[in-house]
Amino acid sequence: MTDTTAAITAYWDAAAAAFDDEPDHGLRAARTRAAWARHLHDWMPPGPVDVLDIGCGTGSLSLLLAEAGHRVTGVDLAPKMVERARAKLAAARLAGRFLAGDAMAPPTGDLRYDVALSRHLLWTLPDPEAALSDWVGRLRPGGRLVLVEGRWRESGQSGVPYVAGATSLPWNGGIGADDLAAAVRPLVSRVRVEHLDGEGDGDLWGKRVDDERYALIADV
């Protein structure tokens, strides 16, 4: 583990206890939870599928996917995030597998998935394009990559400076839809972008937003 990776792990471990306080993290409000459930339903292939939730955090999206009948494996760099994800699904009496590990190379061995999902993670990675290639390689034929991304004014835990050296990360602060589509397109057969920053999307974030947010859905 590099010094930067260790610092990022410590940062998100420290953030775990309060992570779900953000409306779009904890999904505690019924309207926010329902909005994410609707979008996930639209982004998933039909029928129960195997989903790799990369950078799963406290498991809020994993929980919604499990509630919908999907088989979920979550991976997060921060062990304390993983602990909370496990507890969240256990409390709901739902199955889910959660692993502590690097999103650049999730520790799932040779297992293949129908969907690889990631939300607001790429800006934290030292080589996001290599990660995208790795994730696509973990998909079964006909699999799907779902990336919820954007560009925002402040990255990281509100009020707490992010780790030293983060400004040198390639996609620090997020990445725009056009640029991400250009990076993903050579790896897949089809890409579409769904913008999530319109007037009707406030329920997703628990507030109106004025920065760029979107979902990129790519089929291999």
C-alpha positions in Angstrom: 0.0 0.0 0.0 1.4 3.4 -1.0 1.4 6.3 1.4 -1.3 8.0 -0.7 -3.5 4.9 -0.6 -3.0 4.6 3.1 -4.0 8.2 3.6 -7.1 7.8 1.5 -8.0 4.6 3.4 -7.6 6.5 6.7 -9.7 9.5 5.4 -12.7 7.3 4.4 -12.4 5.2 7.6 -12.7 8.4 9.5 -15.6 9.5 7.4 -17.6 6.3 7.8 -19.4 7.2 11.1 -21.0 10.3 9.6 -21.1 9.2 6.0 -24.8 8.4 6.0 -25.7 11.8 7.3 -25.5 13.1 3.7 -28.9 12.7 2.1 -27.6 11.0 -1.0 -25.3 8.7 1.0 -27.6 7.3 3.7 -30.8 7.5 1.6 -32.8 8.0 4.9 -35.5 10.2 3.4 -38.2 8.2 1.7 -38.2 10.4 -1.4 -34.4 10.1 -1.9 -34.5 6.4 -1.3 -37.3 5.9 -3.8 -35.6 8.1 -6.4 -32.4 6.0 -6.3 -34.4 2.8 -6.3 -36.2 3.9 -9.5 -33.0 4.8 -11.3 -31.3 1.6 -10.3 -34.3 -0.4 -11.6 -33.9 1.4 -14.9 -30.1 0.9 -15.1 -30.1 -2.8 -14.2 -30.7 -5.5 -16.8 -34.0 -7.4 -16.4 -34.2 -10.2 -13.8 -31.9 -10.9 -10.8 -28.3 -10.3 -11.8 -24.8 -10.4 -10.2 -23.7 -6.8 -9.3 -20.2 -5.7 -8.3 -20.7 -2.4 -6.3 -17.2 -0.8 -6.5 -16.6 1.8 -3.8 -19.7 0.7 -2.1 -19.2 2.9 1.0 -21.8 2.1 3.7 -23.8 -0.1 1.2 -26.8 2.1 0.6 -27.0 1.3 -3.1 -26.1 -2.4 -2.4 -29.1 -2.5 0.0 -31.5 -1.2 -2.7 -30.1 -3.7 -5.2 -30.5 -6.6 -2.7 -34.0 -5.5 -2.0 -34.8 -5.7 -5.7 -33.5 -9.3 -5.7 -30.1 -8.8 -7.2 -27.0 -10.6 -5.9 -24.5 -8.0 -4.7 -20.8 -8.0 -4.0 -19.5 -4.7 -2.5 -15.9 -3.6 -2.4 -14.5 -0.6 -0.6 -11.0 0.5 0.3 -12.0 1.6 3.8 -12.7 -1.3 6.2 -15.0 0.7 8.4 -17.2 1.5 5.4 -17.3 -2.3 4.7 -18.3 -3.0 8.3 -21.2 -0.6 8.0 -22.3 -2.1 4.7 -22.3 -5.6 6.1 -24.3 -4.4 9.2 -26.8 -2.5 7.0 -27.7 -5.6 4.9 -27.6 -7.9 7.9 -30.1 -5.6 9.7 -32.4 -5.9 6.7 -31.9 -9.7 6.7 -30.6 -9.5 3.1 -27.7 -11.3 1.6 -24.6 -9.4 0.4 -20.9 -10.0 0.2 -18.6 -7.2 1.2 -14.9 -7.0 0.8 -12.2 -4.5 1.8 -10.0 -3.9 -1.1 -8.7 -1.5 -3.7 -11.1 -0.4 -6.4 -8.3 -0.4 -8.9 -8.3 -4.2 -8.6 -11.2 -5.5 -6.6 -10.3 -8.7 -4.7 -12.9 -10.9 -6.3 -10.5 -13.3 -8.2 -11.8 -14.7 -11.4 -15.5 -14.1 -10.7 -17.5 -12.4 -13.4 -20.5 -10.1 -13.0 -23.5 -8.9 -15.0 -23.1 -5.4 -13.8 -20.3 -3.3 -12.4 -21.6 -0.2 -10.6 -19.6 2.7 -9.2 -20.8 6.1 -7.8 -18.6 9.1 -7.3 -15.4 7.1 -7.0 -13.3 7.8 -10.1 -12.0 11.1 -8.8 -10.2 9.3 -6.0 -8.2 6.9 -8.2 -4.6 7.3 -9.3 -5.3 5.7 -12.7 -9.0 5.8 -13.4 -8.7 4.7 -17.0 -6.8 1.5 -15.9 -9.6 0.9 -13.4 -12.3 1.2 -16.0 -10.5 -1.4 -18.2 -10.2 -3.7 -15.2 -13.9 -3.3 -14.3 -15.0 -4.1 -17.9 -12.8 -7.2 -17.8 -14.8 -8.5 -14.9 -18.1 -8.4 -16.8 -19.7 -11.4 -18.5 -20.4 -11.1 -22.2 -23.3 -8.7 -22.6 -22.5 -7.2 -19.2 -23.1 -3.6 -18.2 -21.0 -0.8 -16.6 -23.0 1.8 -14.7 -21.0 4.9 -13.5 -22.7 7.7 -11.5 -20.4 10.6 -11.9 -20.1 14.3 -12.3 -18.1 17.4 -11.6 -18.5 19.2 -8.3 -17.0 22.2 -6.5 -15.8 20.4 -3.5 -14.5 16.8 -3.3 -14.3 14.8 -0.2 -15.8 15.0 3.3 -17.4 18.4 3.9 -15.3 20.7 6.0 -12.3 18.3 6.1 -9.4 18.8 3.6 -8.8 15.7 1.5 -5.5 13.9 1.6 -2.3 15.6 0.6 -1.5 15.2 -3.0 -5.1 14.6 -4.1 -5.0 17.6 -6.4 -2.5 15.6 -8.6 -5.1 12.8 -9.1 -6.0 12.7 -12.8 -9.8 13.3 -12.3 -9.7 15.2 -9.0 -13.0 17.1 -8.6 -14.8 14.7 -10.9 -15.0 14.3 -14.7 -17.5 15.6 -17.2 -19.9 13.3 -19.2 -18.3 13.9 -22.5 -14.8 13.1 -21.2 -15.9 10.0 -19.4 -17.8 8.7 -22.4 -14.6 9.2 -24.5 -12.6 7.1 -22.0 -15.2 4.3 -21.8 -16.2 4.1 -25.5 -13.2 2.1 -26.7 -13.9 -0.6 -24.0 -17.6 -1.3 -24.8 -20.1 -1.6 -27.6 -22.6 1.1 -26.6 -22.6 4.1 -24.3 -25.4 6.4 -23.2 -25.5 9.2 -20.7 -28.4 10.1 -18.5 -28.2 13.6 -16.9 -29.1 13.8 -13.2 -28.7 17.5 -12.5 -32.1 18.7 -13.8 -34.9 20.4 -12.0 -36.6 17.1 -11.2 -33.5 15.4 -9.9 -33.3 17.1 -6.5 -34.7 14.0 -4.7 -31.6 12.1 -5.7 -29.3 14.4 -3.8 -31.7 15.7 -1.1 -31.4 19.2 -2.6 -31.2 21.1 -5.8 -27.7 20.9 -7.4 -26.1 23.3 -9.9 -23.1 21.2 -10.8 -22.8 18.4 -13.4 -24.1 15.0 -12.4 -25.0 12.1 -14.6 -25.1 8.3 -15.1 -23.1 6.7 -17.8 -24.5 3.3 -18.8 -22.3 1.2 -21.1 -22.9 -2.3 -22.5 -20.0 -4.5 -23.4 
